[in-house]
Amino acid sequence: QVQLAESGGGLVQAGGSLTLSCAASGNIVEISNMGWYRQAPGNRRQLVARQLVARINRDGTTHYADFAKGRFTISRDNTQNTIDLQMNSLKPEDTTVYYCYADHKVGVNPEFRYWGQGTQVTVSS
């Protein structure tokens, strides 16, 4: 079992910055990908409506959604099993709940994706 603890959400004015952090703990064997999704605006109930924000592989390879490119930066510390998402030039449309995830692998078993509880980001205009 792996637990994910998120922090860093809050209220910020448009144009401001926030850093989201996520720490994995528990019976960790190997975490491959980690990253952040966010709830798609206007849909607060459906899991499938989450959209990828950014992800980072164990080797440091990153991928960003188009809306995040140039504004958000994801980083990772493999020794601590943590990731950070630095968000700059925030816009009101970035307002939503952000979820951390981690893909955990044990031996030859398929990876299992764990999710954090979510952290609210609110950007005022």
C-alpha positions in Angstrom: 0.0 0.0 0.0 1.3 3.4 -1.0 0.0 6.7 0.4 0.3 10.1 -1.3 0.3 13.3 0.6 -0.2 16.5 -1.3 0.4 20.1 -0.2 0.8 23.5 -1.6 -2.6 24.4 -2.9 -4.3 27.6 -2.1 -5.5 31.0 -3.3 -3.4 33.2 -5.6 -3.9 36.1 -7.8 -3.8 35.8 -11.6 -0.2 36.0 -12.7 1.1 34.5 -9.4 2.8 31.3 -8.6 2.2 28.2 -6.5 4.2 25.0 -5.9 2.4 21.8 -5.3 4.2 19.0 -3.6 3.5 15.3 -3.3 5.2 12.7 -1.1 4.8 9.0 -1.5 5.1 6.7 1.6 4.3 3.2 2.7 5.5 -0.1 1.4 7.2 1.3 -1.7 9.1 -1.1 -4.0 9.4 0.9 -7.1 7.6 4.0 -8.4 7.9 4.5 -12.1 5.8 7.5 -13.2 4.6 10.2 -11.0 2.6 13.3 -11.9 -0.4 15.5 -11.6 -3.9 15.5 -13.0 -6.5 18.1 -12.5 -10.2 18.0 -12.5 -11.5 19.3 -15.8 -13.3 22.6 -15.2 -17.1 22.2 -14.9 -17.0 18.5 -14.0 -16.5 17.8 -10.3 -17.8 14.3 -10.1 -16.5 12.1 -12.9 -13.1 10.5 -12.5 -12.8 10.2 -16.2 -12.9 14.0 -16.5 -9.5 14.5 -15.0 -6.9 15.9 -17.4 -3.1 15.3 -17.2 -1.1 18.3 -16.2 2.4 16.9 -16.1 4.2 13.6 -15.5 7.8 12.7 -14.8 9.4 9.3 -15.3 11.9 7.8 -12.9 14.7 8.7 -15.4 13.5 12.4 -15.3 11.8 12.4 -18.6 8.9 14.8 -18.5 5.6 15.4 -20.4 3.3 18.4 -20.1 -0.1 19.1 -21.3 -0.2 21.9 -23.8 -1.8 24.3 -21.3 1.1 23.7 -18.9 4.0 24.1 -21.3 6.1 27.1 -20.6 4.3 27.9 -17.3 4.6 24.7 -15.2 7.7 22.7 -14.2 7.6 19.3 -12.7 10.6 17.9 -10.7 11.3 14.7 -8.8 13.4 13.4 -6.0 13.7 9.6 -6.4 15.4 9.2 -3.0 12.5 10.8 -1.2 9.8 9.7 -3.6 8.5 13.2 -3.9 7.5 15.4 -6.8 7.0 19.2 -7.1 4.9 21.1 -9.6 6.0 24.7 -9.9 3.2 26.7 -11.4 3.9 30.2 -12.7 1.8 32.7 -14.6 -1.4 31.2 -13.2 -4.7 32.0 -14.8 -8.3 31.9 -13.4 -8.9 28.9 -15.7 -6.3 27.0 -13.8 -8.7 27.0 -10.8 -9.6 23.4 -9.9 -8.5 20.4 -7.8 -5.1 19.0 -8.6 -4.4 15.3 -7.9 -1.0 13.6 -7.5 -0.5 10.1 -8.7 2.2 7.4 -8.6 2.5 4.2 -10.6 3.8 1.5 -8.2 5.4 -1.7 -9.4 6.1 -4.8 -7.4 8.1 -7.5 -9.2 6.4 -8.7 -12.4 3.0 -7.6 -11.4 1.3 -4.8 -13.4 1.8 -1.3 -12.2 -0.9 0.0 -9.8 -1.8 3.7 -9.8 -2.3 5.4 -6.5 -3.9 8.8 -6.1 -3.7 11.5 -3.6 -6.8 13.2 -2.1 -6.5 16.3 -4.2 -5.5 19.9 -3.4 -7.5 22.9 -4.4 -5.9 25.7 -6.5 -7.9 28.9 -6.8 -6.7 31.7 -9.0 -8.5 35.0 -8.6 -8.8 37.5 -11.4 
